[in-house]
Amino acid sequence: MGDASTRILLSQLFDAGVAAADPKLCVPQNLPVPPAGRTIVIGAGKASAAMAKALEDHWDGDLAGLVLTRYGHGVQCDSIEIVEAAHPVPDDAGQAAAARIGEMVDGLSADDLVVCLISGGGSALLSAPAGNLTLADKQIVNQELLACGAPISEMNCVRKHLSALKGGRLAARAYPAQIWSLIISDVPGDDPSIVASGPTVPDPSTRHDALGIVSKYKLDIPQRIIRYLESDAAETPKPGDHRFESVTTRIIATPAQSLAAAVEVAENAGLSVVDLGDQVEGEAREVAEEHAALALAIANGHGPVNAPAAILSGGETTVTLKGTGRGGRNAEYTLGLAIALDGHPAISAIAGDTDGIDGSEDNAGAVVLPDTLARAAAAGVDAGARLADNDAYGFFAAIGDLVVTGPTLTNVNDLRAIIVGK
């Protein structure tokens, strides 16, 4: 298998994972029955606008509402307003739209229905500072969380306890209306209380958990934020709260489904598959070293399967920022992988975020080929130095190996594929 055909197959594996989570496929089959009263559609996330369009196209009856998505991820709808805002650090547009979403669910009756469209990215987008906190406070917290290397579950634990809408508070505010939540999961384990910080589900975590995370990562945040987390006002609605009795929650697309689609493509291509699951977490460069070791073992005839083979995984790695470069977790993973593979002639790989955005950059991820390091060296690009500076984006941009898809309008976490040829 040559580099060209291998690169095509890598793209096919990634594209299959993305296609499996297309809102046009997963939204229509999960819609509720129209209510006796009004239908209000709200939502937040990178996939939420595409979800809103799929809902509109298959809804029998009147509806209105507002959905919040990332800049560049909007889709034209007729009855549902689409607002774009900043991600991963919130901005004024997100705060204003979040306030309007809160107002839309005020004063509803038990005959009314709120359809809530939730996907990854919603936590940063739905910025509604609690108490006397400000948008600037939320921005500081998000920046610190993004830099510290915390997994998404810990990040969202902190964020939901600083929010007027997340951590179940949106559902509590909409009570006694019926709530029908459709969720595209981007988190390991598909816990709805973690996806977008769970605005419509009860929160099992506590403000004490959030304080512990702040302490664990030594987050440099203002004392007024600490004082708020220390107050009773920071606590979120818990399981058993009667305000969740009329809430229906459906996970309609998951990382596991996308990973299964990639597995099918690999098997159809005649590859033996090592499926590492959809819940891989850890520091991106360390996970890359582990995966490289497995790939090298297979290439040398000592692995769990024989080559040709594919090693597939989902989940979400993390990056602890120490340098000044650019690059998301998938680019850092692939750079770490390239260094660990050291130009092995039979191993290639792709890693990308299924939403098309690797962190805050314009790429989904990157590709590693046997000649990656050689081409970089010829261009005067030092792989080790770039990794130390967290500049994986710059490394792959210099040799033309970024994966650029544009917004995919869905989001089921990361997908990684390593092909080991003969």
Helices and strands as residue ranges (DSSP letters): H 3-19, H 23-26, G 28-30, E 39-44, H 48-57, E 64-70, E 80-85, H 92-104, E 113-119, H 122-125, H 135-148, H 152-160, H 169-174, E 178-184, G 195-197, H 207-216, H 223-230, G 232-234, G 242-244, E 247-253, H 255-268, E 272-275, E 280-283, H 284-299, E 309-318, H 329-341, E 347-353, E 365-368, H 372-378, H 383-388, H 392-399, E 402-403, E 414-420
